[in-house]
Amino acid sequence: TLLYDLVKDLLEPHVAQPPYLAGLLHCPDRFHLDGSVARPVAEPHKARARKVLKKVLAATAPLDS
């Protein structure tokens, strides 16, 4: 739906940031906006976070001289 696409487009830049990805790997749960536990982070989401974070960190690593 249009609303789903809008929310996805607005959140995508945030959830692609290294701090967010690292948080998925270090925190076992997702949270509601009020701070209550929503559900555990699913393993496929953790695997994707590892892959993307590794790629981002490799791209930003300084080159050896």
C-alpha positions in Angstrom: 0.0 0.0 0.0 1.0 3.6 -0.3 1.4 4.0 3.5 3.6 1.0 3.8 5.8 2.2 0.9 6.1 5.7 2.6 7.0 4.3 6.0 9.6 1.9 4.4 11.1 4.8 2.4 11.4 6.9 5.5 12.9 4.3 7.8 15.3 2.7 5.3 18.1 5.3 5.7 17.9 4.8 9.5 18.0 1.1 9.5 20.9 1.0 7.1 23.2 2.9 9.5 26.0 0.9 11.2 24.8 1.8 14.8 21.4 0.3 14.0 22.9 -2.8 12.4 25.2 -3.3 15.4 22.3 -2.9 17.7 20.5 -5.7 16.0 23.5 -8.0 16.6 24.0 -7.0 20.3 20.4 -6.8 21.5 18.3 -9.9 21.5 15.0 -8.1 21.3 13.2 -5.5 19.3 11.3 -2.8 21.2 8.1 -0.8 20.8 8.3 3.0 20.8 7.3 3.0 24.5 10.3 0.8 25.4 8.5 -2.4 26.0 9.8 -5.6 24.4 8.1 -6.3 21.0 9.7 -9.7 20.0 13.2 -11.3 19.6 15.3 -10.2 16.6 14.9 -13.0 14.0 18.0 -14.9 12.9 17.6 -14.0 9.2 17.6 -10.3 10.3 20.7 -10.8 12.3 22.4 -12.6 9.4 21.5 -9.7 7.0 22.8 -7.2 9.6 26.1 -9.0 9.8 26.5 -9.1 6.0 25.6 -5.4 5.5 27.7 -4.2 8.5 30.7 -6.2 7.3 30.3 -4.6 3.8 29.9 -1.1 5.2 32.9 -1.4 7.5 35.0 -2.8 4.8 34.1 0.1 2.5 35.0 2.7 5.2 38.2 1.0 6.4 41.4 3.0 5.8 43.7 1.7 3.2 47.2 0.6 4.4 50.0 2.6 3.0 
